[in-house]
Every structure is written in C-alpha cells, then in structure tokens.
C-alpha cells in the first residue's frame, strides 16, 4: 500500500483488545459480513477481518466507528483502488 500526501489528514484507528474485540474508526461502510470474515471500507482502503464467531456489534455511520467481536485471527488491508481492479467477491473468496 502506498502512502499518498492526501491521506495525511485522514484519521483511522485500529484497537484490538485480547484478540476478542476490535474497534475501527474512520470507516465508510461495512461491505459484507458473516461469522468468519467481515469486509469494511475505510478512507484508506478495504479492511478484511478474519476469525471465528465474528459479529458486528456496533456501527455508526455518523462517526465512522465499527466494533467487531469474536475470535480475531487476521486483519488485512488492501489499497482503496482494489474495488476497481477486481470484484469484491473474488477478493473475499481468494
């Protein structure tokens, strides 16, 4: 992922507590979710959260906050151009 000067004023926080509670800020949308993978869109790109028994416990469109609970095994970032390069479905099932 390349850093762009225009991204310097974007605030995004990732707080992982005991691999069971993940708080994300700066989120635009939750694109898909099930109990093993949750895909969210942020100003900086896509974030894939993988694990077991995952649940979106809170989402606030106004503040851009998302709280995910479950057993979190992986957090993966993708460039924000990824939606134009390949379909979301192919990215999820890769």
Helices and strands as residue ranges (DSSP letters): G 5-9, E 14-17, E 21-24, E 27-33, E 37-42, E 45-60, E 65-78, H 82-85, H 88-92
